[in-house]
Amino acid sequence: MAGIELSWTTEPPTKPGTNWFKREPASRAIIVDVRVTDGQLTVWWPNEDQPVATLRASWRGPIPLSTGPGRR
């Protein structure tokens, strides 16, 4: 990912994609898939679809797709 800078922000994602996500500043980040569900952006958190606009969290992304040698 040379040349791509992904910064943490509290602004939720504005489009579907794969993002880093963490609830608390000191918590471990996880990767989540942001997708459109019933016309709104959602993530599966913790066991149901949640609108990203209602999640108080830090976001980092979207994570670009890999173009490396392992990519098919």
Biopython code that builds the backbone (N, CA, C, O; Angstrom):
import numpy as np
from Bio.PDB.StructureBuilder import StructureBuilder

atoms = [
    (1, "MET", "N", (0.817, -1.193, 0.000)),
    (1, "MET", "CA", (0.000, 0.000, 0.000)),
    (1, "MET", "C", (0.860, 1.256, 0.000)),
    (1, "MET", "O", (0.468, 2.271, 0.577)),
    (2, "ALA", "N", (1.968, 1.207, -0.606)),
    (2, "ALA", "CA", (2.843, 2.367, -0.661)),
    (2, "ALA", "C", (2.106, 3.534, -1.301)),
    (2, "ALA", "O", (1.472, 3.390, -2.346)),
    (3, "GLY", "N", (2.202, 4.704, -0.651)),
    (3, "GLY", "CA", (1.589, 5.898, -1.196)),
    (3, "GLY", "C", (0.149, 6.112, -0.790)),
    (3, "GLY", "O", (-0.414, 7.159, -1.109)),
    (4, "ILE", "N", (-0.475, 5.170, -0.101)),
    (4, "ILE", "CA", (-1.864, 5.320, 0.324)),
    (4, "ILE", "C", (-1.879, 5.570, 1.821)),
    (4, "ILE", "O", (-1.388, 4.752, 2.599)),
    (5, "GLU", "N", (-2.442, 6.700, 2.223)),
    (5, "GLU", "CA", (-2.503, 7.069, 3.628)),
    (5, "GLU", "C", (-3.936, 6.879, 4.133)),
    (5, "GLU", "O", (-4.870, 7.511, 3.638)),
    (6, "LEU", "N", (-4.090, 6.009, 5.113)),
    (6, "LEU", "CA", (-5.390, 5.796, 5.731)),
    (6, "LEU", "C", (-5.328, 6.345, 7.152)),
    (6, "LEU", "O", (-4.568, 5.848, 7.983)),
    (7, "SER", "N", (-6.112, 7.350, 7.423)),
    (7, "SER", "CA", (-6.119, 7.977, 8.736)),
    (7, "SER", "C", (-7.380, 7.590, 9.504)),
    (7, "SER", "O", (-8.427, 7.337, 8.909)),
    (8, "TRP", "N", (-7.267, 7.546, 10.833)),
    (8, "TRP", "CA", (-8.423, 7.287, 11.685)),
    (8, "TRP", "C", (-9.297, 8.529, 11.749)),
    (8, "TRP", "O", (-8.790, 9.649, 11.815)),
    (9, "THR", "N", (-10.610, 8.331, 11.728)),
    (9, "THR", "CA", (-11.566, 9.420, 11.831)),
    (9, "THR", "C", (-12.810, 8.930, 12.562)),
    (9, "THR", "O", (-13.099, 7.733, 12.576)),
    (10, "THR", "N", (-13.533, 9.846, 13.160)),
    (10, "THR", "CA", (-14.807, 9.477, 13.786)),
    (10, "THR", "C", (-15.969, 9.668, 12.815)),
    (10, "THR", "O", (-17.115, 9.359, 13.142)),
    (11, "GLU", "N", (-15.671, 10.176, 11.625)),
    (11, "GLU", "CA", (-16.708, 10.303, 10.598)),
    (11, "GLU", "C", (-16.993, 8.926, 10.001)),
    (11, "GLU", "O", (-16.065, 8.236, 9.578)),
    (12, "PRO", "N", (-18.257, 8.520, 9.960)),
    (12, "PRO", "CA", (-18.567, 7.195, 9.394)),
    (12, "PRO", "C", (-18.312, 7.148, 7.892)),
    (12, "PRO", "O", (-18.282, 8.187, 7.233)),
    (13, "PRO", "N", (-18.130, 5.958, 7.356)),
    (13, "PRO", "CA", (-17.931, 5.809, 5.913)),
    (13, "PRO", "C", (-19.124, 6.357, 5.128)),
    (13, "PRO", "O", (-20.253, 6.374, 5.620)),
    (14, "THR", "N", (-18.855, 6.799, 3.914)),
    (14, "THR", "CA", (-19.904, 7.357, 3.065)),
    (14, "THR", "C", (-20.227, 6.472, 1.865)),
    (14, "THR", "O", (-21.093, 6.802, 1.054)),
    (15, "LYS", "N", (-19.512, 5.327, 1.759)),
    (15, "LYS", "CA", (-19.778, 4.404, 0.653)),
    (15, "LYS", "C", (-19.411, 2.992, 1.098)),
    (15, "LYS", "O", (-18.639, 2.820, 2.041)),
    (16, "PRO", "N", (-19.955, 1.988, 0.428)),
    (16, "PRO", "CA", (-19.629, 0.606, 0.778)),
    (16, "PRO", "C", (-18.149, 0.320, 0.588)),
    (16, "PRO", "O", (-17.487, 0.947, -0.239)),
    (17, "GLY", "N", (-17.638, -0.628, 1.355)),
    (17, "GLY", "CA", (-16.250, -1.046, 1.241)),
    (17, "GLY", "C", (-15.786, -1.698, 2.529)),
    (17, "GLY", "O", (-16.559, -1.854, 3.475)),
    (18, "THR", "N", (-14.523, -2.074, 2.558)),
    (18, "THR", "CA", (-13.923, -2.710, 3.722)),
    (18, "THR", "C", (-13.159, -1.653, 4.511)),
    (18, "THR", "O", (-12.351, -0.913, 3.952)),
    (19, "ASN", "N", (-13.423, -1.589, 5.819)),
    (19, "ASN", "CA", (-12.830, -0.560, 6.670)),
    (19, "ASN", "C", (-12.320, -1.150, 7.966)),
    (19, "ASN", "O", (-12.814, -2.178, 8.428)),
    (20, "TRP", "N", (-11.317, -0.491, 8.558)),
    (20, "TRP", "CA", (-10.938, -0.766, 9.933)),
    (20, "TRP", "C", (-11.972, -0.076, 10.819)),
    (20, "TRP", "O", (-12.493, 0.982, 10.466)),
    (21, "PHE", "N", (-12.265, -0.679, 11.974)),
    (21, "PHE", "CA", (-13.304, -0.189, 12.879)),
    (21, "PHE", "C", (-12.872, -0.461, 14.307)),
    (21, "PHE", "O", (-12.391, -1.553, 14.611)),
    (22, "LYS", "N", (-13.037, 0.522, 15.193)),
    (22, "LYS", "CA", (-12.822, 0.261, 16.619)),
    (22, "LYS", "C", (-13.744, 1.161, 17.429)),
    (22, "LYS", "O", (-13.928, 2.338, 17.117)),
    (23, "ARG", "N", (-14.324, 0.572, 18.487)),
    (23, "ARG", "CA", (-15.298, 1.281, 19.317)),
    (23, "ARG", "C", (-14.639, 2.266, 20.271)),
    (23, "ARG", "O", (-15.120, 3.389, 20.417)),
    (24, "GLU", "N", (-13.569, 1.880, 20.911)),
    (24, "GLU", "CA", (-12.878, 2.720, 21.887)),
    (24, "GLU", "C", (-11.466, 3.005, 21.379)),
    (24, "GLU", "O", (-10.877, 2.166, 20.698)),
    (25, "PRO", "N", (-10.913, 4.185, 21.703)),
    (25, "PRO", "CA", (-9.558, 4.493, 21.215)),
    (25, "PRO", "C", (-8.509, 3.446, 21.591)),
    (25, "PRO", "O", (-7.587, 3.192, 20.816)),
    (26, "ALA", "N", (-8.641, 2.841, 22.766)),
    (26, "ALA", "CA", (-7.639, 1.859, 23.195)),
    (26, "ALA", "C", (-7.994, 0.429, 22.792)),
    (26, "ALA", "O", (-7.225, -0.492, 23.067)),
    (27, "SER", "N", (-9.134, 0.228, 22.149)),
    (27, "SER", "CA", (-9.539, -1.131, 21.785)),
    (27, "SER", "C", (-8.840, -1.592, 20.517)),
    (27, "SER", "O", (-8.265, -0.796, 19.775)),
    (28, "ARG", "N", (-8.904, -2.891, 20.287)),
    (28, "ARG", "CA", (-8.301, -3.490, 19.095)),
    (28, "ARG", "C", (-9.207, -3.219, 17.893)),
    (28, "ARG", "O", (-10.429, -3.338, 17.986)),
    (29, "ALA", "N", (-8.606, -2.861, 16.787)),
    (29, "ALA", "CA", (-9.349, -2.610, 15.557)),
    (29, "ALA", "C", (-9.703, -3.929, 14.879)),
    (29, "ALA", "O", (-8.949, -4.900, 14.949)),
    (30, "ILE", "N", (-10.848, -3.949, 14.230)),
    (30, "ILE", "CA", (-11.266, -5.105, 13.430)),
    (30, "ILE", "C", (-11.614, -4.608, 12.033)),
    (30, "ILE", "O", (-11.857, -3.420, 11.820)),
    (31, "ILE", "N", (-11.633, -5.529, 11.099)),
    (31, "ILE", "CA", (-12.037, -5.201, 9.735)),
    (31, "ILE", "C", (-13.517, -5.517, 9.583)),
    (31, "ILE", "O", (-13.974, -6.602, 9.944)),
    (32, "VAL", "N", (-14.263, -4.551, 9.042)),
    (32, "VAL", "CA", (-15.696, -4.747, 8.803)),
    (32, "VAL", "C", (-16.010, -4.419, 7.355)),
    (32, "VAL", "O", (-15.325, -3.620, 6.716)),
    (33, "ASP", "N", (-17.052, -5.048, 6.854)),
    (33, "ASP", "CA", (-17.559, -4.745, 5.517)),
    (33, "ASP", "C", (-18.742, -3.804, 5.647)),
    (33, "ASP", "O", (-19.761, -4.156, 6.240)),
    (34, "VAL", "N", (-18.606, -2.613, 5.094)),
    (34, "VAL", "CA", (-19.706, -1.653, 5.049)),
    (34, "VAL", "C", (-20.482, -1.960, 3.778)),
    (34, "VAL", "O", (-19.906, -2.041, 2.693)),
    (35, "ARG", "N", (-21.783, -2.129, 3.915)),
    (35, "ARG", "CA", (-22.609, -2.477, 2.756)),
    (35, "ARG", "C", (-23.939, -1.734, 2.828)),
    (35, "ARG", "O", (-24.294, -1.170, 3.863)),
    (36, "VAL", "N", (-24.656, -1.742, 1.735)),
    (36, "VAL", "CA", (-25.967, -1.110, 1.684)),
    (36, "VAL", "C", (-27.013, -2.161, 2.035)),
    (36, "VAL", "O", (-27.100, -3.211, 1.399)),
    (37, "THR", "N", (-27.808, -1.855, 3.066)),
    (37, "THR", "CA", (-28.904, -2.719, 3.488)),
    (37, "THR", "C", (-30.156, -1.859, 3.608)),
    (37, "THR", "O", (-30.176, -0.893, 4.371)),
    (38, "ASP", "N", (-31.182, -2.199, 2.870)),
    (38, "ASP", "CA", (-32.434, -1.428, 2.877)),
    (38, "ASP", "C", (-32.183, 0.062, 2.656)),
    (38, "ASP", "O", (-32.811, 0.904, 3.298)),
    (39, "GLY", "N", (-31.264, 0.384, 1.748)),
    (39, "GLY", "CA", (-31.015, 1.756, 1.369)),
    (39, "GLY", "C", (-30.090, 2.558, 2.267)),
    (39, "GLY", "O", (-29.899, 3.752, 2.038)),
    (40, "GLN", "N", (-29.502, 1.923, 3.296)),
    (40, "GLN", "CA", (-28.565, 2.654, 4.150)),
    (40, "GLN", "C", (-27.290, 1.852, 4.353)),
    (40, "GLN", "O", (-27.287, 0.627, 4.229)),
    (41, "LEU", "N", (-26.202, 2.558, 4.666)),
    (41, "LEU", "CA", (-24.930, 1.892, 4.919)),
    (41, "LEU", "C", (-24.970, 1.227, 6.287)),
    (41, "LEU", "O", (-25.342, 1.852, 7.280)),
    (42, "THR", "N", (-24.585, -0.047, 6.333)),
    (42, "THR", "CA", (-24.623, -0.817, 7.575)),
    (42, "THR", "C", (-23.371, -1.671, 7.719)),
    (42, "THR", "O", (-22.643, -1.914, 6.757)),
    (43, "VAL", "N", (-23.146, -2.118, 8.955)),
    (43, "VAL", "CA", (-22.162, -3.154, 9.246)),
    (43, "VAL", "C", (-22.831, -4.174, 10.153)),
    (43, "VAL", "O", (-23.802, -3.854, 10.838)),
    (44, "TRP", "N", (-22.326, -5.381, 10.163)),
    (44, "TRP", "CA", (-22.820, -6.436, 11.039)),
    (44, "TRP", "C", (-22.142, -6.248, 12.387)),
    (44, "TRP", "O", (-20.970, -6.594, 12.540)),
    (45, "TRP", "N", (-22.867, -5.699, 13.380)),
    (45, "TRP", "CA", (-22.272, -5.379, 14.676)),
    (45, "TRP", "C", (-23.309, -5.442, 15.770)),
    (45, "TRP", "O", (-24.365, -4.849, 15.552)),
    (46, "PRO", "N", (-23.161, -6.067, 16.898)),
    (46, "PRO", "CA", (-22.290, -7.227, 17.086)),
    (46, "PRO", "C", (-22.917, -8.482, 16.510)),
    (46, "PRO", "O", (-22.198, -9.420, 16.163)),
    (47, "ASN", "N", (-24.252, -8.528, 16.397)),
    (47, "ASN", "CA", (-24.883, -9.711, 15.814)),
    (47, "ASN", "C", (-26.104, -9.346, 14.976)),
    (47, "ASN", "O", (-27.017, -10.155, 14.809)),
    (48, "GLU", "N", (-26.115, -8.134, 14.457)),
    (48, "GLU", "CA", (-27.184, -7.679, 13.564)),
    (48, "GLU", "C", (-26.684, -6.488, 12.760)),
    (48, "GLU", "O", (-25.692, -5.854, 13.122)),
    (49, "ASP", "N", (-27.378, -6.190, 11.669)),
    (49, "ASP", "CA", (-27.002, -5.021, 10.869)),
    (49, "ASP", "C", (-27.238, -3.751, 11.669)),
    (49, "ASP", "O", (-28.309, -3.555, 12.242)),
    (50, "GLN", "N", (-26.230, -2.892, 11.702)),
    (50, "GLN", "CA", (-26.316, -1.605, 12.386)),
    (50, "GLN", "C", (-25.987, -0.497, 11.383)),
    (50, "GLN", "O", (-25.001, -0.611, 10.655)),
    (51, "PRO", "N", (-26.786, 0.567, 11.328)),
    (51, "PRO", "CA", (-26.440, 1.694, 10.456)),
    (51, "PRO", "C", (-25.129, 2.333, 10.912)),
    (51, "PRO", "O", (-24.947, 2.593, 12.101)),
    (52, "VAL", "N", (-24.225, 2.582, 9.982)),
    (52, "VAL", "CA", (-22.940, 3.164, 10.356)),
    (52, "VAL", "C", (-23.119, 4.547, 10.974)),
    (52, "VAL", "O", (-22.312, 4.958, 11.807)),
    (53, "ALA", "N", (-24.154, 5.263, 10.581)),
    (53, "ALA", "CA", (-24.386, 6.615, 11.108)),
    (53, "ALA", "C", (-24.677, 6.610, 12.607)),
    (53, "ALA", "O", (-24.493, 7.631, 13.270)),
    (54, "THR", "N", (-25.132, 5.474, 13.156)),
    (54, "THR", "CA", (-25.470, 5.422, 14.584)),
    (54, "THR", "C", (-24.341, 4.858, 15.438)),
    (54, "THR", "O", (-24.422, 4.898, 16.666)),
    (55, "LEU", "N", (-23.292, 4.336, 14.813)),
    (55, "LEU", "CA", (-22.186, 3.748, 15.564)),
    (55, "LEU", "C", (-21.178, 4.812, 15.954)),
    (55, "LEU", "O", (-20.622, 5.493, 15.093)),
    (56, "ARG", "N", (-20.944, 4.954, 17.236)),
    (56, "ARG", "CA", (-19.914, 5.882, 17.723)),
    (56, "ARG", "C", (-18.613, 5.102, 17.773)),
    (56, "ARG", "O", (-18.379, 4.298, 18.675)),
    (57, "ALA", "N", (-17.774, 5.359, 16.782)),
    (57, "ALA", "CA", (-16.564, 4.559, 16.609)),
    (57, "ALA", "C", (-15.538, 5.360, 15.831)),
    (57, "ALA", "O", (-15.806, 6.471, 15.374)),
    (58, "SER", "N", (-14.360, 4.776, 15.691)),
    (58, "SER", "CA", (-13.331, 5.312, 14.815)),
    (58, "SER", "C", (-13.245, 4.411, 13.592)),
    (58, "SER", "O", (-13.356, 3.190, 13.696)),
    (59, "TRP", "N", (-13.049, 5.018, 12.451)),
    (59, "TRP", "CA", (-13.020, 4.326, 11.168)),
    (59, "TRP", "C", (-11.713, 4.643, 10.462)),
    (59, "TRP", "O", (-11.141, 5.721, 10.620)),
    (60, "ARG", "N", (-11.261, 3.680, 9.687)),
    (60, "ARG", "CA", (-10.068, 3.881, 8.871)),
    (60, "ARG", "C", (-10.269, 3.129, 7.569)),
    (60, "ARG", "O", (-10.366, 1.902, 7.572)),
    (61, "GLY", "N", (-10.332, 3.831, 6.482)),
    (61, "GLY", "CA", (-10.545, 3.178, 5.201)),
    (61, "GLY", "C", (-11.208, 4.122, 4.215)),
    (61, "GLY", "O", (-11.245, 5.332, 4.437)),
    (62, "PRO", "N", (-11.719, 3.587, 3.151)),
    (62, "PRO", "CA", (-11.793, 2.163, 2.823)),
    (62, "PRO", "C", (-10.421, 1.585, 2.495)),
    (62, "PRO", "O", (-9.535, 2.271, 1.985)),
    (63, "ILE", "N", (-10.279, 0.312, 2.802)),
    (63, "ILE", "CA", (-9.043, -0.407, 2.532)),
    (63, "ILE", "C", (-9.029, -0.772, 1.052)),
    (63, "ILE", "O", (-9.953, -1.433, 0.579)),
    (64, "PRO", "N", (-8.007, -0.358, 0.315)),
    (64, "PRO", "CA", (-7.958, -0.679, -1.117)),
    (64, "PRO", "C", (-7.809, -2.185, -1.345)),
    (64, "PRO", "O", (-7.219, -2.896, -0.532)),
    (65, "LEU", "N", (-8.351, -2.648, -2.455)),
    (65, "LEU", "CA", (-8.187, -4.041, -2.843)),
    (65, "LEU", "C", (-6.722, -4.317, -3.135)),
    (65, "LEU", "O", (-6.006, -3.446, -3.629)),
    (66, "SER", "N", (-6.284, -5.512, -2.835)),
    (66, "SER", "CA", (-4.908, -5.917, -3.092)),
    (66, "SER", "C", (-4.674, -6.102, -4.587)),
    (66, "SER", "O", (-5.537, -6.597, -5.312)),
    (67, "THR", "N", (-3.508, -5.702, -5.022)),
    (67, "THR", "CA", (-3.113, -5.968, -6.411)),
    (67, "THR", "C", (-1.815, -6.771, -6.421)),
    (67, "THR", "O", (-1.136, -6.860, -7.444)),
    (68, "GLY", "N", (-1.480, -7.356, -5.265)),
    (68, "GLY", "CA", (-0.231, -8.102, -5.120)),
    (68, "GLY", "C", (-0.263, -9.452, -5.819)),
    (68, "GLY", "O", (-1.263, -9.817, -6.437)),
    (69, "PRO", "N", (0.850, -10.200, -5.717)),
    (69, "PRO", "CA", (0.994, -11.466, -6.417)),
    (69, "PRO", "C", (0.003, -12.527, -5.958)),
    (69, "PRO", "O", (-0.265, -13.459, -6.716)),
    (70, "GLY", "N", (-0.550, -12.430, -4.758)),
    (70, "GLY", "CA", (-1.513, -13.413, -4.278)),
    (70, "GLY", "C", (-2.929, -13.144, -4.747)),
    (70, "GLY", "O", (-3.818, -13.963, -4.516)),
    (71, "ARG", "N", (-3.157, -12.024, -5.394)),
    (71, "ARG", "CA", (-4.477, -11.624, -5.880)),
    (71, "ARG", "C", (-4.846, -12.436, -7.107)),
    (71, "ARG", "O", (-4.028, -12.583, -8.015)),
    (72, "ARG", "N", (-6.055, -12.964, -7.154)),
    (72, "ARG", "CA", (-6.505, -13.744, -8.324)),
    (72, "ARG", "C", (-7.340, -12.907, -9.242)),
    (72, "ARG", "O", (-7.802, -13.395, -10.273)),
]
sb = StructureBuilder()
sb.init_structure("model")
sb.init_model(0)
sb.init_chain("A")
sb.init_seg("    ")
for serial, (resi, resn, name, xyz) in enumerate(atoms, 1):
    if name == "N":
        sb.init_residue(resn, " ", resi, " ")
    sb.init_atom(name, np.array(xyz, "f"), 0.0, 1.0, " ", f" {name:<3s}", serial, name[0])
structure = sb.get_structure()
